[in-house]
Amino acid sequence: MRTSEENLVELIRSSGLQVEAVQGNEPGPSVDAAWRAMAGFGVEPSASFPLKGDLAGAHRLWLEHARRADVIGEDGTFLLTAVVTGSSGVGWVRVRLTDTADVSRLVDDQGRIEFIARSRAGDHICGITAEEYDYWIVALSL
């Protein structure tokens, strides 16, 4: 039986991102803390796009906001989590952008894009979450 870590790493690799290491939840903020921040009362999206429709521009739109929010390092690395059973216990995975990366492939078991990217310093996050009718790109300082 596959572990939560194996499932998370496989999902990330399937998006075209290069997995460098599983970092865990230390140093923080933890995956749980980042999800709570994304779901916080009064959080507004930096951008949104329809839940149903063409997702071809999702990666480009997220990348624009993630770079603006200082989530992606100069070397193309950042920390990532996605919705996979047990992923909060696995913690953050250090990844690197590639020419074939496409975050629209980071889908949960309901076929929805759900992930958070975090700066390596831990002070910024930018993710995509599925809301009622739209995907929200949320960028926050922690």
N, C-alpha and C positions, 0 to 999 in steps of 0.2 A: 504494500500500500504506500502511495506517495505521501510525502510530508507536505505541510503547508509551505515550508520554505521552497521545496522543489516545484510546487505548483506556482508560487509567486514568481520565482526565477524563470520558469518556462513561459509564463504570460509576458513577462517583461522582454525576454528574448524574442518572442513572437512579434513584438512591436518594432523590432529592428534596433532597439537600444542595446548597447554593449554593457553587459553586467560585469562590474569590476570586483565587487565584494558585497557580502551581506554584513551590514554594520550593526544592526540591532537598534535598540531604543536609547542607547547611551552614547555620547552625551545627548541630552534632550534638545528640543522638546520631542516627546514620544509621538508615535503614530496616532495614538488615541487623542493626545492633546491637539494635534493638527486637525484631526477630523472634527473635534469639538469646536475649534476655532472656525472651520469652514462652515459649520452648521449653526453658528452663533446667531442669536437674535439680532436683527438689524444688518446682517451681512448682505451686501448688494454685489451683484456680479460686475466684474470689470468689462465683460462682454457676454453675449449670449447668442445662441443659434438654435434652430428648431430641433426638438428631440427626434422627430421623424423627418427624414430628408437626406440630402446628400452631405456626407461627412468629409468630403474631399478637402475642404479648407480648414478642418478642425485643427490639424497639426500646426499649420502655419499661424493660425490665430492664437493658439495656445503659446506657441514659441515666441511670438511677438510680446505677449503679456508677461511670460516668464522671464524673458530677457530684460524687459522694462522694470520688473520687480526684483532684479538682481538675484534670481534663483539659480541661474546657470553660470558656472564659473567660466573664466576666460579659456580654460582648457576643455570646455564642453561637458564638464561633470556636474552632477547634482545628485541628491538623494531622492528616492522614489518609493512610494507604496501604492498598491492597487487593491481593489476589492477582490480578495480571495479568502476563503474560509481559513481563519487562523493567521491572517497577514499582520494583524496588530501585534501579535506575539513574536512574529519574525522580526518586525521592526523595519528600519530603512535599508534599502539596497542602493549602493553607490553605482551609478550608471554613467555612461558617456554617450552623447549624441553621435549618430552616424549619418551617413548620406541616405540610408534607407529607413531611418526612424520615422514612425508614424504613430503618435499617441492615440489616434482614433481606434487602434487595435487593442487598447487596454480596456477590454470589456469584461463586465462581471457575468455571472451565470444567467442574468436576465437580458444579456445582449446590450447593456448600456455602458457607456464610457464612464468610468469612476476611478480617479486616481488623484494623488497629491504629489507634487514635486517640492522638495525643500532645499534651500541653499545649504551648502556643507557647513556653514557657520551656524545654521539653525535659526536665523533671524527673519527669514522670508519663506513664504510658501506660495505656490500657484498651482491650482488643480482644476480639474473638470468634474462637475457633479451633475447628475440628472435630477432636474426638478420636474414639476408637474407636466409642463408642455415644452420646456426648453432645457438645453444644457447650459450651465453657467460656468464661465471661467471666473474663478475667484482668486485674487491675488491679495495677500495680507502680509503685514509686518507683524512679527510675534514679539 
